[in-house]
Amino acid sequence: MKKVVFSTLFLALSLSGESIYFNQEVTVTSSTPEYQVVIEKTPYEECWNERVEVNHIQRSHNLDNVGGSIVGGIIGGVLGHQIGEGKGKDAATIGGAIIGSMMGGNHMNNHSHSYEPTYQNQRRCVTKYRKTRKREFMGYKNVAYYKGQKIIKYSDTPLKTIPLTITVSY
C-alpha cells in the first residue's frame, strides 16, 4: 500500500508544470505620431433689434358717451311711458329714461374704439455655436516584432525598444 501512495505522489509531482519568466527587449521598427480630430464648440450670442407691433385700443372722447346716454334716455323714456298707467306711467317713464341712458352710454363706450397699431423695438438674442476642428496629439505608436508577432505600444515619446516579459511553462 505504501508503494501505491508513494508512486501516486511521485507521479503527481512529476506531472506538475513549472513556469519560467524572463525579460527581453525588442527593437522598435517604426514610431509614428498619432493624432485625433476634436471638434470644439464655442458658444456666442447673436442679437438684433426687431420691430414688434403693440396693439393699443384707444377710446373715443367722452362726447360720444354723452350723446349715447341722451339718445338712450329718450328711447328708454318713450318706451317706459307706453308701459305704465296713471302714477305708474310717470315712474315707468323716469325708470325707462334712466335705464336707457345707462344702456346708451355703455353701448357707445363699447363700440367707439379705434384700433391704431403702434410699434416698439425689442432686442432678440439667440445662442449659436462656432465649431472648430483641431488635431490633438495622442502619442506615439511604436511597432516592433517578436517571433513573427506584431507588438504595438503607445507612449508620449518615440521608443527605441519595447520591454517584454516572456513566460515559459512546462
Summary of the structure (lengths in Angstrom):
residues: 170
radius of gyration: 51.6
end to end distance: 30.5
largest distance: 149.5
contacts: 399
relative contact order: 0.29
helix: 36%
strand: 54%
